[in-house]
Amino acid sequence: MAEKLQEHLFVIPLRDVKRAPVWKRSRTALKDIRRFLMRHMKSEDVKIDKSINEKVWERGSEKPPSKIRVRAVKMEDGQVQAELASE
């Protein structure tokens, strides 16, 4: 099993999602979360936890949250695992 290398807490802004068509907003939000984590954690391999997916889709595809708090852990093998941060 790979050990933890880095652990970060991010508040990811999702305000740019509002520019997408109404029916594509939650899908675009998940793509933006993945893109943000790839950029900030410097890894192409990003795994998003089910809890993040449920939080984004909580109010349907038209009304994702404006920001989301995520805990990202980079493993030794370069994989990034992201989960919803407890508030």
C-alpha positions in Angstrom: 0.0 0.0 0.0 1.3 3.4 -0.9 2.0 5.9 1.9 0.9 9.5 2.1 3.2 12.0 0.7 1.3 15.3 0.9 -2.0 16.3 2.3 -3.8 19.6 1.6 -7.1 21.2 2.4 -8.6 23.3 -0.5 -11.6 25.4 -0.9 -12.3 25.1 -4.6 -14.3 27.9 -6.2 -17.0 26.8 -8.6 -18.3 30.2 -9.7 -17.2 29.6 -13.3 -19.7 26.8 -13.5 -22.5 29.4 -13.8 -21.2 30.1 -17.4 -22.1 26.6 -18.5 -25.7 25.8 -19.7 -28.0 25.1 -16.9 -28.4 21.4 -17.5 -24.5 20.9 -17.6 -23.5 22.7 -14.4 -22.9 19.8 -12.0 -21.1 17.8 -14.7 -18.9 20.9 -15.4 -18.3 21.4 -11.7 -16.8 17.9 -11.3 -14.6 18.5 -14.3 -13.4 21.8 -12.7 -12.7 20.1 -9.4 -10.6 17.5 -11.2 -8.8 20.2 -13.2 -8.1 22.2 -10.1 -6.6 19.2 -8.2 -4.5 18.3 -11.2 -3.1 21.8 -11.4 -2.4 22.3 -7.6 -1.3 18.8 -6.7 0.8 18.3 -9.9 -0.6 14.9 -10.8 -2.5 13.5 -13.8 -4.1 10.7 -11.7 -6.9 12.2 -9.6 -9.5 10.0 -7.9 -12.6 11.9 -6.7 -14.5 10.3 -3.7 -18.2 9.5 -3.9 -18.9 12.1 -1.1 -17.7 14.9 -3.4 -20.0 13.6 -6.2 -23.0 13.5 -3.9 -22.4 17.0 -2.6 -22.1 18.5 -6.1 -25.3 16.6 -7.3 -27.2 17.2 -4.0 -29.4 19.9 -5.5 -29.6 18.5 -9.0 -27.7 19.3 -12.2 -28.8 22.9 -12.4 -27.6 24.2 -8.9 -24.2 23.0 -7.8 -22.6 24.7 -4.8 -20.6 27.9 -5.4 -17.6 26.4 -3.6 -16.6 23.1 -2.1 -14.1 22.2 0.6 -11.9 19.2 -0.3 -9.1 17.3 1.4 -6.6 16.0 -1.1 -3.9 13.4 -0.4 -1.0 12.7 -2.7 0.3 9.1 -2.4 3.8 7.9 -3.2 2.8 6.6 -6.5 1.6 10.0 -7.7 -2.1 9.3 -7.3 -4.2 12.0 -5.7 -7.2 10.9 -3.7 -9.8 13.7 -2.9 -12.6 13.5 -0.4 -15.1 16.0 1.1 -13.6 17.8 4.1 -15.6 17.6 7.3 -16.8 21.0 8.3 
